[in-house]
Amino acid sequence: MQKPRDLLRKARTKGNQNLDQYFLMDEEIIDRIQEYALEFDCSHILEIGAGIGNLTSKLMEISKVVIAIEIDPFLVDFLSSEFKEEISRNKLHLIQGDILEAQLPPYTVSVSNLPYELSSKILFKLIPNKTPLVLMVQNEFAQRLVAKHNTPEYGRLTITAGHYGDIEIMEIIPPSAFNVRPAVESAIIKLTPSEPNYVVESEAIFLQLVTAVFTQRRKKMVNALKNTTHISHIKDPNRIIELADEGIMNSRPGELTPANFAKLSNIISNSTDN
C-alpha cells in the first residue's frame, strides 16, 4: 500500500471541497476498512470516489480487480499515471464519470468514501443491487440509517435501506483523520444484504408509500395518504383508509414500523380500486 501522505504530495492537491473531496489520511483506519471489506467476497470491488487512491491502493491488495469511479478529471489523470502498471494488468479498472449516471459493471462489494452531499442518492442507487456495502458517510447520515421508529432520525432512508439489508455502524471517524478537516464527524457503516422480516406484495408500492408519507411526517397517516397521492399513485385513498387498521391510520409515519408499512402496502396492492 502506498502511504496516503505520499499520494497526497504526488497529486499536488488539497482536494476540492466543492466536490466533497476530503482525503482519508489515517492509515490505521484505512487498514480497518480493508478488514471490514474482507467479511465479504472481495473479488470485484467497486470504489466510488477514488480520490488520490489512498483507499484504492489498499483495496487492490485484497481484490482481483478494483473498479474505481472518479468524477474529477484532474484526479483521474493522476490515478492513471500513478497506477499505470495496475491498470495495464487489469488490476484496476478506472472510470471517469458521475456515479449517478454511470452504468456499473458487475461487482461483489462496494467499499467507498462517499461524497457526503450525494450519500443518499448513491445509496438508493446501490442498495437494489443487493450487494454488500462498506461505506464512509457523514455520522448524522449513519445515525438515520440505523434509527429506531418513533425517533427524530427515523424516516424514509431508514426504512428503504433496512428493506435491503442489515446495517451496522462500525466506528465513528473524527475530522482529524482527513487531510482537510470536514465540519462533521464521519462514520463507517456496513450493509449486509438480507431479507426483511415482513412480506410485501409489491416492492414498488411499498417504497412509493414510504416515500410519499414521509413528506408529511407530522401528519397522521389518514391525512398523509390523502395528501400524497401524486407520489404514492393511490387512486382511491379513502378506500385504503377504510380497509386499513385504525391504529395505523391514527399514527404518524415516524411512529410506524417497517412491518406496519408492509401491511398497509399489501392492502394497497390487493385493492382492486387503487
N, C-alpha and C positions, 0 to 999 in steps of 0.2 A: 504493500500500500504506500502511495506517495503521501507525504505529510501535508496536511491542509495548508499550513502556512507557506510551504514551498510552492504549492499550486497557486495560492493567492498572489505570491510575489511574482511568479512567472506570468500570471494572467494580467498583471498591472491594472487591477481594478479594485475598487472598494465595494462594488455592487451598485446596482441601480435600484434605489428604494421605491421608485415609481413602478418597478416591476416586481416588487416584493422580494428583492434579492438580499437575503441575509444568509451568509455562508457559515455553516457549522464548522467551528474550529477545534472543538474538544474531541480529541482522539479516543478517549475512553467511551464517550457517548456514541461515537461512530462504531466502535467495536461492539457495543451493546446492541445497536440497531442491527448489525450483522447477526448477532446471536438470536435476536427475536425472529429474524427472517429465516434462520435455519430450522425453525419449527415446521416449515412448510417446504414444498417442492420448489427448489431454487434454480431449476434447470433453465428457466427463461424468466428473467426478472425485468419488470417494467419500472423504469425510474422516470418520474415526471419532474422536470426542472433540474437538469443535471448540473447547472451552475458551472463551477470551476472543476468539477469532477472529484471533489473530496469524498463524497459517498460512492460515486461511480467506481472509483479505484478499489474500494473495499468490497463492493458487490461483485466485481469481476473475479475476486478470489474464490467465491463460492458458487458461481454460476457458469453454465455452459455458454450462455450469451446474455448480455445486458442490453436491453432496448431502452435507450436514453432519449427522451424528448426534451428539447430546449428551444424556447421561442426567440431568445436573444441572438441575432446573427454574429455579434462580436464573440460571444462565448462559444457558439458553435464552431467558429473558426479556430478558437483557442483549443477546444477539445479535439477537433480534427487533427491539429498539429501535435498536441501533447500525447494523444493516444493513437497515433498513426499506425503503430505496429499492431495494437489490439484490434483496430478496425480492419486492417489487412488480413488478420487471422479470423475474422468474423466473430471475435470475442465480444466486440462492442458494435452494436447497430445504432448509429446516431441519426436522429431525425430532427430536422429543424421545422418547427411549426407550433401551432396552438393546440394544446391537448383537447380543448373542447370541440375542435373541428377535425382533428386527425382521425384517420381510420387506423385503429390499433391492431397490430399483428397479434397472434396468439401469445399469451404469457401465462405463467403459473402463479405468480405473486407480484404485487406492486409494492415496492419499497421506495418511499419518496419523502422529500421535504417539500410539502406543498406550498405554493404561494397562498398566503392566508386569505387574501381577498376573494380568491376563487375556490376555496376549500369546499364549500357546499356544492357548487356546480360540478366540480371534478368528482366529488364523492358520488353524486347522483348519477354521473356517467359510468363510474366504475362498478358500483355495487350490483347492478343487474347481471354483470358477467359472472357473479358468484365465484370469484377467486379471492384468495386471502389478501389482506392489506396490512402493511406496516407503514404507518404514516406519521410524519411530524406535522402537527397542526397547532393553531392557537389554543391555549389551555381553555379559554372560555368556550370555544367550539367543541373541544373534547368533553367538557362537562355537560354540554347539551346532548351529546351523543349517548351518554350513559345515565341521563337523568331518569328519575322515577316519576310516575304520574302524580299529579297534584303538587308539583313543584314549579317554580317560575321558569326553569330551564327546559322543562319537558315540552315537546312540540312535534311538528311535522318531521323535523330532522331525526329526532329520537326514534319515532315510530317507523319511519321509512328505512333508516339504516338497520334498526333492530329486526326488521322484517326479513332481512337477508343474512344476518349473521350475529354472532355474539361479539360484543365489543368490550375491550378492556383497556384502561389507561395503564400503560406500563411504567411510565415515570414522567415527572414534571421537569422541564428544562428551563434553567434561568437565562435571562437575557445575556449574561456574561459569557455564555457558550458560543456566541456568534462573533463574527468579525466586526460588525456594527450592531450595537445592542438594539433589538426591537423594543418597542414600548410596552410589550406584554410578555408574560410567561408563555412558554410553549409546552407541548405535551406529545409524547409518543404513544400512539394508540395501535392496537392490534385488532383486526376484524377477522374472525374465523367463520367462514360460511356455515350456516346451519339452517334447519327448517324451523319455522316458528311453532309455538305451542298452541296454535289455533289453525283453523282451516278457512280459507276464503274461496268462494265460488269463482270470483274474478279478481285477479290481482290488480288489473287496471282500475276497476271500480273502487276497490279498497284504497288504492293510492290516491285516486281522484277525490274520494270522500275526505281523507285525512288532509290533503292539500287545501280543499275548499273550506272546511270548518275552522281550521286554524287561522284563517284570515279574519275570523270573528271569534277569537278565543275567549273574549269576555262575555259573550252572549250565551244563553242556554242553547242547547242543541236544537230545540224546536224552532228557534228563530234563525240559528246559523244555517240550518238546512234550507229554510225558505229564502234566505238572503244570498245564497251562493250557488244557485242552480246553473249560473253561467260558467262555473268552474267544475261542478260535480256532474253536470249534464243530467240531473234528475228531472224527469218531465213532470212528475206529479208529487211534489214533496209532501203534500197533505196526506196522500195515500200512505206514504212511507211512515209518516208520523203516527198514523192510525195503527199500523202494523207493529211498530217498534215498542220496545219496553218503555214504560212510562218513566222509570228511573233514569234510563239513558237520555231520554228527551229532556228531562228536567235538570240534567247535569251540564256543566260547561265542558268544552273539548278537553281542557287540561286535566279534568277530573276522571276521564275515562281511560281504561287500559287498552292496549292494542287488541286484546280479545274482545272488548266491547265494540271497538270499531269493526272488527271482523264480523261480529254478529249482525251489526247494522248493515254492513256492506252486502252480506248474504241476503238480507231482506230485500235490498235494492236489486240485487242480481236476479232474485226469484220473482220479483214483482212484474206481472205482465204489463203494468201501466207505466213502468219507469222509462 
